[in-house]
C-alpha cells in the first residue's frame, strides 16, 4: 500500500485542482487502495467541503509525494492498464492475496512486497532477468481483463460517491448540532434569557424559505419591501436580543416582549407581509436587483421613478442607498446610488436608446427643517416655487453633467461630506435631513426621464420632539409631517386619486412630478433594526410601510414546519393596537380657555397665512390619518407650518430693510456733505433728514411688529408641544 500512495498519508496537505481551475491546498482524510484514489477535505466560506481525487492528479501537482522509485514492469502476468500506469507494483506470478505491511523492510524493497506474498531473492536481480516470452497474454484476454476491471472500478466509484454524500450529510448535521449547542450555551442569568428561549422555540417551528437571487422579479407600480440588518457591535456588547424573523421571501415577524398583570412575560408575534423581505444576509446588490433595478428602464421610457429608504436612524438607510461603511469611511460604489448610475450608462449603450442622443445629469440636495440646500454648491439655500403652469421649480439647483459611473461617485462623496447630521435618541451620528439624489435624462435640453433616490431622515415619530430643544423639536415635526405626506402621496399614486396632497410638506412638493402621471413608479425600502431595544420603532416602521400598500396577512402565509407548527399558529397576532400621540383633555381645555387658539387666529389674520394650499393639504392629510394624528397634534403641525412661513417672511423683510439701510446711509452721507458747505440750506437739510427718519421708523416698526409676532408664534409652538405626550411602551 505504501508503494501505491508514495509519501501520502492521512493528515498530509496536498495541492488539488478544482473543476473551475483553482489550485489550493486540502487535507487527505482517507486512502482508497481499490480504486487508487484519496479523499481530501478543505474549508471554504466556513463550510467543510471534500472530494475524491485519483492518484495521477495528486502526483502531477505534488511530485514530492510520489513514490521514490518506479520498478520496471515484467510481463510475466499482466495487470490491468490502470494499475500498470498508476502504481509501482511488481508483476504477479501467483494468485493475489492480502497485503501485509512490511515493517522492517528497507524502502527499496517495500514495493516488492506489494501485491504478492512470495519471497524473492533480490529486486535488482529480478528486474534484470529477461521476461520469458511463453507467458505473454493474448490481446483478447487482455481486453477482457480491462473490461472487468473497468466495470469493477465503476461500481466502486458509485459506492464512494454515496459514501461521500453520507459523510457530508453527517458533517452538516454535526455542524448544525454544534451551532445549536453553542446557541444554547448562554448565561442563564441574562436579563432576557426567558424571552430568548421563547423566540428560539418559536423559530424552531418554522420552515424557512428566504428570498434568493434565483427568485423571479415581479412587476409593481408601487413596490414595498423590508430589509433587516444584523445586530451591530453596540447591540452585541449589551447582549441585546434579535427579535426579527424573516421566514419567507415576503413575510416579516416581530417578537414583541409583553408582560401580564401578574408580571408573567410572554411574546406577541406580530406578522407583516410585503412584496419582498430581505434578511440580514442580503447584500446591497441583491436588494438593488429586486427594488431599484426594475425602475431604471422606466426613465428611458419617458417616465418618473422614485426609490425611498425609510426607517429608524441607525437601521441601515444610508448604508443601503450610499454604500458599505468601513468605520467612518463609506464605499459609495456599493450603494443603490452608484448601482443605478451604472445601469443607466449600460442602458445608454443599447442601440434602441443610443439613437435618442440622451444626456445624463445629476443633482444632489437635502431638505432640512423644511428648507432646501444644494449639496453640490457649498450647501447654498434654495427656494421652492410654483410657476404659472403649477410646475414646482427648485430655483438655483445645480445640475452636473456626468459621463460615467466614476463621475457619479465623486458627486455622491461630495454631497455626503456636507450632509446635515446630529445626535438623536436612536443614534449618536444620525442623518437628520432627507437626501435627494436625482439622475436626469435630457434630450435636446428637455427632460426625458428622472430617477429620484431618497435617503429619508429617521422616523422616531415624536420621540425626539417632546423633550428636546426647539431646533430638534422643529426638526422632528418637519420629518414626521413629510413622512406622513409621503405616505399619502404614494397611496394616491397607487389608487389614481384625483388629488395628491403634495403641498403638505417640502419633500413631497419637490417630488411632485414623481407622483403624477401614468408612467410613474415608486419603490420603498423600509429598513429595520433587529434589537429588542428598537422594537417599538421597528413596529412603527413596519406599520408605516404596511399602510403605504395595505397588504393582507393570514396564518397560511406563515411557513410553519409540519412538525411542531401547530402550537405556533395559535400564538399569531396579525392585528395590532394602534398607538398614536395623545393629549391631556384637561390641559387642552385650559389652553383653549386661556386664549391660545384666539392668539393663533390673530396671527393668521395679521400674517395672511390662515388660508393657503399648504394648509388645505395639511388638513386633508390629518383627516386621512385620524388614527395617527390627534386634533392636538394637528394643531401643533399647523403652528410649525406657520412658523416656517413666518420665518421666511421675517428673513425677506430683514433683507429688504438691510438693502434699504444701505440707501439711507448714502442719502445721509449726501446730507452731511451738504452741511460742510458755508451757506447750505438748513431747511432743506432738516426736511430731507426728517423724511429719512420717518421712512426708517415706519419700516423698522413694521419689522419689529413682525418679529414680536414671530416670537409669540415661537411661544405658541412651545405650548403646543408640551400638550403632546407620546405613549411609551411598557418597560420590561
Residue, then its C-alpha position, 0 to 999 in steps of 0.5 A: x500500500x505504501x508503494x501505491x500512495x508514495x509519501x501520502x498519508x492521512x493528515x498530509x496537505x496536498x495541492x488539488x485542482x478544482x473543476x473551475x481551475x483553482x489550485x489550493x491546498x486540502x487535507x487527505x482524510x482517507x486512502x482508497x487502495x481499490x480504486x487508487x484514489x484519496x479523499x481530501x477535505x478543505x474549508x471554504x466560506x466556513x463550510x467543510x467541503x471534500x472530494x475524491x481525487x485519483x492518484x495521477x492528479x495528486x502526483x502531477x501537482x505534488x511530485x514530492x509525494x510520489x513514490x521514490x522509485x518506479x520498478x520496471x514492469x515484467x510481463x510475466x502476468x499482466x495487470x490491468x492498464x490502470x494499475x500498470x500506469x498508476x502504481x509501482x507494483x511488481x508483476x504477479x506470478x501467483x494468485x493475489x492475496x492480502x497485503x501485509x505491511x512490511x515493517x522492517x523492510x528497507x524502502x527499496x524493497x517495500x514495493x516488492x512486497x506489494x501485491x504478492x506474498x512470495x519471497x524473492x531473492x533480490x529486486x535488482x536481480x529480478x528486474x534484470x532477468x529477461x521476461x520469458x516470452x511463453x507467458x505473454x497474454x493474448x490481446x483478447x484476454x487482455x481486453x477482457x481483463x480491462x473490461x472487468x476491471x473497468x466495470x469493477x472500478x465503476x461500481x466502486x466509484x458509485x459506492x464512494x460517491x454515496x459514501x461521500x454524500x453520507x459523510x457530508x450529510x453527517x458533517x452538516x448535521x454535526x455542524x448544525x448540532x454544534x451551532x445549536x449547542x453553542x446557541x444554547x450555551x448562554x448565561x442563564x442569568x441574562x436579563x432576557x434569557x426567558x424571552x430568548x428561549x421563547x423566540x428560539x422555540x418559536x423559530x424552531x417551528x418554522x420552515x424557512x424559505x428566504x428570498x434568493x437571487x434565483x427568485x423571479x422579479x415581479x412587476x409593481x407600480x408601487x413596490x414595498x419591501x423590508x430589509x433587516x440588518x444584523x445586530x451591530x457591535x453596540x447591540x452585541x456588547x449589551x447582549x441585546x436580543x434579535x427579535x426579527x424573523x424573516x421566514x419567507x421571501x415576503x413575510x416579516x415577524x416581530x417578537x414583541x416582549x409583553x408582560x401580564x398583570x401578574x408580571x408573567x412575560x410572554x411574546x406577541x408575534x406580530x406578522x407583516x407581509x410585503x412584496x419582498x423581505x430581505x434578511x440580514x444576509x442580503x447584500x446591497x446588490x441583491x436588494x438593488x436587483x429586486x427594488x431599484x433595478x426594475x425602475x431604471x428602464x422606466x426613465x428611458x421610457x419617458x417616465x418618473x421613478x422614485x426609490x425611498x429608504x425609510x426607517x429608524x436612524x441607525x437601521x441601515x438607510x444610508x448604508x443601503x442607498x450610499x454604500x458599505x461603511x468601513x468605520x467612518x469611511x463609506x464605499x459609495x460604489x456599493x450603494x443603490x446610488x452608484x448601482x443605478x448610475x451604472x445601469x443607466x450608462x449600460x442602458x445608454x449603450x443599447x442601440x434602441x436608446x443610443x439613437x435618442x442622443x440622451x444626456x445624463x445629469x445629476x443633482x444632489x440636495x437635502x431638505x432640512x427643517x423644511x428648507x432646501x440646500x444644494x449639496x453640490x454648491x457649498x450647501x447654498x439655500x434654495x427656494x421652492x416655487x410654483x410657476x404659472x403652469x403649477x410646475x414646482x421649480x427648485x430655483x438655483x439647483x445645480x445640475x452636473x453633467x456626468x459621463x460615467x459611473x466614476x463621475x457619479x461617485x465623486x458627486x455622491x462623496x461630495x454631497x455626503x461630506x456636507x450632509x446635515x447630521x446630529x445626535x438623536x435618541x436612536x443614534x449618536x451620528x444620525x442623518x437628520x435631513x432627507x437626501x435627494x439624489x436625482x439622475x436626469x435624462x435630457x434630450x435636446x435640453x428637455x427632460x426625458x426621464x428622472x430617477x429620484x433616490x431618497x435617503x429619508x431622515x429617521x422616523x422616531x415619530x415624536x420621540x425626539x420632539x417632546x423633550x428636546x430643544x426647539x431646533x430638534x423639536x422643529x426638526x422632528x415635526x418637519x420629518x414626521x409631517x413629510x413622512x406622513x405626506x409621503x405616505x399619502x402621496x404614494x397611496x394616491x399614486x397607487x389608487x389614481x386619486x384625483x388629488x395628491x396632497x403634495x403641498x403638505x410638506x417640502x419633500x413631497x412638493x419637490x417630488x411632485x412630478x414623481x407622483x403624477x402621471x401614468x408612467x410613474x413608479x415608486x419603490x420603498x425600502x423600509x429598513x429595520x433594526x433587529x434589537x429588542x431595544x428598537x422594537x417599538x420603532x421597528x413596529x412603527x416602521x413596519x406599520x408605516x410601510x404596511x399602510x403605504x400598500x395595505x397588504x393582507x396577512x393570514x396564518x397560511x402565509x406563515x411557513x410553519x414546519x409540519x412538525x411542531x407548527x401547530x402550537x405556533x399558529x395559535x400564538x399569531x397576532x396579525x392585528x395590532x393596537x394602534x398607538x398614536x400621540x395623545x393629549x391631556x383633555x384637561x390641559x387642552x381645555x385650559x389652553x383653549x380657555x386661556x386664549x391660545x387658539x384666539x392668539x393663533x387666529x390673530x396671527x393668521x389674520x395679521x400674517x395672511x397665512x390662515x388660508x393657503x394650499x399648504x394648509x388645505x393639504x395639511x388638513x386633508x392629510x390629518x383627516x386621512x390619518x385620524x388614527x395617527x394624528x390627534x386634533x392636538x397634534x394637528x394643531x401643533x403641525x399647523x403652528x410649525x407650518x406657520x412658523x416656517x412661513x413666518x420665518x421666511x417672511x421675517x428673513x425677506x423683510x430683514x433683507x429688504x430693510x438691510x438693502x434699504x439701510x444701505x440707501x439711507x446711509x448714502x442719502x445721509x452721507x449726501x446730507x452731511x456733505x451738504x452741511x460742510x458747505x458755508x451757506x447750505x440750506x438748513x431747511x432743506x437739510x432738516x426736511x430731507x433728514x426728517x423724511x429719512x427718519x420717518x421712512x426708517x421708523x415706519x419700516x423698522x416698526x413694521x419689522x419689529x411688529x413682525x418679529x414680536x409676532x414671530x416670537x409669540x408664534x415661537x411661544x405658541x409652538x412651545x405650548x403646543x408641544x408640551x400638550x403632546x405626550x407620546x405613549x411609551x411602551x411598557x418597560x420590561 
